[in-house]
Amino acid sequence: MAEFIPGSKATRDLMKKLILIRHGETAYTLKRKYCGHENIALNATGMEQAKCLRPKLKDIKIDTIYSSDLKRAFQTAKIAFPKRAILKKKGLREINFGRFSGLTFEEADKLYPKFYGTWLNNPIKAKIPNGENFSDFAERIERCFNAISRQNSKKTVALFTHGGPIRIIILKILQKGLDKFWDIEVGTGDINIMDFKNG
């Protein structure tokens, strides 16, 4: 797995502030369905959540804004920052949920109890049928975030992404194990702000 930049000696000249924002609500999140790589748009509530981000972020000088290339994240970014350039990054996508995609949590449990149980109890070992291996997902997020960090020395960066990537980034920055994945709660439209000082 690639070395994660935050927490290493290499961070001293990297980004100054990181703002992690989860996309707004969709029909899938409302119905507790797995979405993953499916390109679902925001619903009306999600659009309102995105609008509510404007006053919360207006006083922060943000140098660069990135978004997952999936519609729900990019829509959230464009509504929050209608006049700013948003850089799409495929690497910031949610995990590919494979056969879980489009299923409710209950349906996934009923149809794939073994895999679903592993996903909930030990996600590091999870390999969702026709989906993305958790370790591959974590490594993808790390590579993407490291590249963004290197390109934004001493800058404030906003990332519009999904619950899974936000959990991965926060845990790695705090140098916590990925076994704590479910300990991080990330609601739709949530903002997490992290300041870096001396790495």
CORQUI-V578273 format. One record per residue. BURIAL is 1 if it has 24 or more other C-alpha atoms within 12 Angstrom, else 0. Layout:
BURIAL  BURIAL
This chain:
0  0  0  1  1  1  0  0  0  0  1  0  0  1  1  1  1  1  1  1  1  1  1  1  1  1  1  1  1  0  0  0  1  1  1  1  1  1  1  1  1  1  1  0  0  1  1  0  1  1  1  1  1  1  0  0  1  0  0  0  0  1  1  1  1  1  1  1  1  1  1  1  1  1  1  1  1  1  1  1  1  0  0  0  0  1  1  1  1  1  1  1  1  1  1  1  1  1  1  1  1  1  1  1  1  0  0  1  0  0  0  0  0  0  1  1  0  0  1  0  0  0  1  1  0  1  1  1  0  0  1  1  1  1  1  1  1  1  1  1  1  1  1  1  1  1  1  1  1  0  0  1  1  1  1  1  1  1  1  1  1  1  1  1  1  1  1  1  1  1  1  1  1  0  0  0  0  1  1  0  1  0  0  1  0  1  1  1  1  1  1  1  1  1  0  1  0  0  0
